[in-house]
Amino acid sequence: MSVGAGASGLRLETVAISAGRPAPIPDGPLNVPITPASALHAGGASGYARAGHSPWEALEEVIGALEGGHALAFSSGMAAATAAISLLPRQPTVVAPEVAYMDVRRSLLRLQELGRAQVRLVDVTDSEAVIAACDGADVLWVESPTNPLLGLADLPRLCAFARERRILCVVDNTLATPLLQRPLSLGADVVVHSATKAMGGHSDLLLGATVVRDDQHRHALHEAREMGGATPGALETYLCLRGLRTLPLRLERSQANAAVLAQRLSEHPEVHEVRYPGLGSHPQHDRARATLAGAGFMLTFRVRGGAARADALVDTVQVLTHVTSLGGVETTLERRARYPAERGIPEDLLRVSVGCEHAEDLWQDLQQALEATQRPA
């Protein structure tokens, strides 16, 4: 499942567990302790917690080692994305996905509404369309897999193209995680994560991260965090670092579960258009096999009977949970088109974030929900 080794030569599954530990001293803690502090003694590099704090550095060390760059932690995924947006040059032309996490798209379009940017929305799975849209562009913002349709961009090609043309390339790697792909190694300039999701993995924190290799970008992002006040909390940092320790194990289990559910849903008569990169029916299945180290933990399906039945189904499940987040140990689902800000999403599409329960329990729950909501003959 691993995409390779970190700078230490260790495989990423080992890096997730071994990096970011305090120096070993007799009777010292194995884990970085929770340190709630705002005022710091003078004489250090920070002087005040908003400028930087040692507990964050342990989390940043792990995320950076996994992605192959320098990480900065933020108070949320949107805070990290907003900081990345601050790197954009004045009056930029930005090429971005037409289907992606809705609040990032809304943030970019808001800049356009204010006359501060020109935004070109494209289908990021269509490489030729993306390259054509990049004519005269300053920034290429890519999300792959996309949320919620799980479209896959040809990241190796697009990142290389952007680097060759000196276009700032930002990649949202939230759904893949660095265990399935590492965009910096492909030529991306900035990687963005909602660490709230799979990195934290337990639906109990809000956190984000950016990862870069360039020192200039790193300093600019640090300044954006400090001046914007988007700093992570002590408890959230601790929880996310603890969650990262089990990311390889959680991903292995949730990915195996997702493969089972996707295959069975694709064979169910009351379901159509199952999307999962591991299925041969996925539009970019061959690309997934070539560019990802695994098919991931996300899938979507459309239930026959339209939006009403989809809504009824999410109210009928008992093991799966109807919530809007993803990437946790629990399996969650929701009908994404219920949000007015979503674009181009079928009304009956259900997004499923597959967790670590037993696959048979998940399948039995979906079966009973499909049966209970079945339309009269």
N, C-alpha and C positions, 0 to 999 in steps of 0.2 A: 504493500500500500504506500510505502514511503516514496517521496520524490527524490530522495538522495540523502546526502550528508551535509551537516553544517560546517562552518569554518573550522571547527575543532576536529573534524574528521569523524565525529560520532554521527550515527544515524539520527534522524530527527525525532524518532520515538524516544531515544535516550536523552537527547537535548532537552526535550520537554520536561523531563524529570530531573536532570542533573544541573541545568543552568539556573542562575539566579539564587544560589544558596549563599548564606553568610559564611564568612571564613570559619573553618573548624577550630574551635578552642575548647579546652576541657570544660565540660558541663554547659557549653554554649548550645543555643537552640539549633536544630537542624533546619528549621524554617525561619524566614524573615518574619518577625513578630508584627502584630498590628501596632502602629505608632500614631495615635491621634495627636497631632501637633500643628500649630500654626506658627508660633514664635520659635525661632531656632537660635541657639547661642551664636554670637558673632565670631567671625574668624574663618568661617567655612565658605564653600563655593556659592551657597544660596543666600543665607541670612534671613530668609523668610520663605515659608512653605510654598507660596504661590510661584516662586521662582524655581522650585525643585525640591525634592524630598527623597531621602534614601530608600524608603519602602517602594516608591514608584520605580526606582532604578532597577530593582530586582525583577519586577514584572517586565520592564522595558528590555532588560537583558535577554529574557527568555523569548519574547516576541521578536526582537531583533535577530536573535540567533536562528529562530525558526524561519524567518523570512530572508535572512541574509543581508541585513542592513542595520540602520540605527532607528530604534523605535522610540516614540513618544506616546505616553498615555494621556487620554483626555476623559472628560467627565461623561461622555456618551459617544455613540457612533456618529451622530449628527454633529457633535462638537468637533470630532476629528475631520469629518467631511467639510465642515465650514472652515476649519483651519487650512485644509488643502485648497479650498476655493480662494483663500487669501493669497495663495501663491500665483494666481492668475495675473498676467500683465494687465495694464490699463486698457480698457475697451477691447477685451479679447474676443476672438471668434472661437467658440467652443463647440466641438463635435461631441455629442453625448447620446446615450441610448434612448430610443423612444419608449422602450419598456424597460424599466429599472425601478429601484426603490423610489417610491413616489416622492418622498420628502427631499431627496437629493435633486431629483428632476425639478421639483417646485422651487428649490433654492436657486438653481441655475436660471430657470425661466423668470424668477423674480428679478434677477439682475438685468435680464433683457427688458422687462417691463419698466425698469427704472432708467433704461438707456445706458447701462453700464457694460453691456456685453451683447454679442450676437450669438444665439444658440441655434445650432443645426442638429435636429433630432433625426437619428438614423436607426435602421435595423442593424445592430452590431454583429449579428450573425452573418450578414452579407458583407464580406470583406471588400468587394469591389465598390459597393455603395459607401462604405466607410472611407475608403481611400479617396474616392471622388469628392466626398464631403470635406475632406481635409485640405482641399486646395485653398491656400491662403489662410488656413486655420492656425491658431496659436496653441490650442489645447485639445487633446483627445482624452475624453473621460470614458472609461470602459468598465462595465460590470459584467462579470462572467464567472459562473452562470448568472443569468439575469433573474431578478426577483419581480414577479413570481413565475414567469413562463419557462424558466430554466433553459433559455437559449444560450448557446456557447459561441463566443467569439474565437476567432483564430488568433489567440494571443501572441504566439511566436511571430506571426507575420505582422500583426498590427503594431506590436511594441517595436519591432525592428524598423518598420516603416517610419514610425514617429521619431525614433532616435535618429534615423538617417536624415529626416527633414527638420530636425531640431524643434519638434513639436512636443510640448510638455505632455507627458503621458501619465495619467492617473488611473489606477486600477483598483476597483472595489473587490477585494478578495474574501469577503465575509462568508459566502456560501461554500466556497471551495476549501478555505483554510489553507495555511502554508503546507499542510501535509499532503494536499492534492495538487497544488500548483504554487510556484514561487515567481510571481511576475517580475521582480527586480532582476532575476537571473535572465529574463527574456528581454530586458531593456527598458522596462517601465521606470519612470522617475519617482513616482510616489505610489505606495500601496496604502489603502484605507481599510480599516476593519471596524465593524461594530462588535467589540469584544463582549457586549451584552449577550451575544448569540452563542455560537459553538465554543468560543474560547472560554468564556465563563462557564457555560454548559449547565447551569442549574436554575436559570430563571430567577435569580435573586440579586441582580446588580445591573447598573447602567454604567457602561464604560466603552471607550473607543480607543483607537490607536492609529497612528500613521507610521510608516516605515520608509526610510529613504537611504540612499548611499551618499548623496552629495552633501557636503558640509554646509553649503550655502542654503540649501533647502531645509536642512536640519535646524539651522539657526533661525530661519524665518518662521518655521513652524513652532519652535520654542517661544519665540516672541509673540506669535499669535495666541498661543495658549496662555502665556503670562499676562499679556495685555487684555485678553478677552476673559480671563478668569475661569477658563474651562478646565480646571484642574480636577483630577480624580480624588475621591475620598479615601481615607485610610482603610476603612472596612471593605469598600468595593475593590480596592487594589489587592488586598489580602485574599478576598474570595476569588478574584479572577486568577491570581497566580496559583491558588490551590486547584481551581478548575482546570487550568492548563496542564497540570501534572497528569491528568487522566484523559486529556483530549485524544491521544492515539487509541486508547482502549474504547472510549465512547464512540469515536468515529468508526472504528472497526465493527462494533456491534450495531450501531444505528444504520450503517451502510448495508450491512448484511440483511437487516430487517427491511430496509427500503427496497432492496432487490426482490425479496419475497413478496411484499405487498404490491409492488409495481407489476410483477408478472401475473399475480392472481387477479388484480383489478383489471388488467388488460384482457382477461378471459371472461370477465363477468358480463352477462347480457345487459345489466342495467347501467353499465359504465361505458363511456367512450372517450377517446383522446387522452389516454394516459401518457404523461410525459415524465420520463426518467432517463437520464443519459445512458444508463446501462441497458436499456431496451433497444433492440434493433430498429424499432419503429420511431425512435427519437430522430428528429430531423438532422441533428449533428452527432449521431451515434459514432460514426467513424472518427470525427474530430475529437470526441470525448476519449476514445481509446488511444488516440495519438498524443493528446496533450494533457490529460489528467491522469493522476495516479490511482484514481478510483471514481466511481460514479456518484458518490456523495450520499447525503441523507435526506435530500429534498425530492418530492415528487408532486405532481398535480394530476387531477383527473376531473372529468366532467361527468356528472350524473344525469341520466335521462329523466326528464321531467322539469328541467329549467331551474330558475333561481329559487322558486318556492320549495321544490324538493331538496335542493342543496341546503337551504336554510333549515328545513325539517331534519335533514340528516345530521347536521352539526349539533342540533338540539337533542338528538336521539342517542348518540354515542355515549358509552359509559366508561370505557377505558381510555380512549382518546379524549383530549381536552380541547374545548373550544376557546382558544385565546389567540391573540394576534402575533405573539412573538414566535421565535423559532430557535433551534439549535440546542435545546435543553435535553435532559435525560428522559423527559416525558414526551410522548407523541402528541402533537398539537395539529389542529386543522382549522381552517376558516375559509369563508367565501370572500375572496379579495375584491370582487367587483362591488361589494357593498359600500366601499369607500368612494365618494365622488371624485377624489383626486386621482384614482387609478385610471389609466388610459389603455384602451385596446385589450381589455381583459374580458373574456366571455362571462356572461352573467351566471352561468352554472358551474364555473370552474372552482374547485376546491384545492387549496394549497395545503400540503401535508408536510410537516417537519417530523421525521421519524426518529423516535427515541430508542431507549435501551430496554424496553419491556420485552417479554417473550413474544416472538413473531406470531405464534399461534393465537395468543390472547388478542393481539391487535387485529388479526384477520377475523377472528370470530366476532369481535365487536363491530367491525365494518360490515360483515355479513348480516348481523342481526339488524343493524341500522338500515342497510339497503332493503332488507325484507320488510321491516316495519314501515318504511316510507314508500313502499312500492305502489305504483298507481293501479287503480282498479282495472281489470281486464276489459 
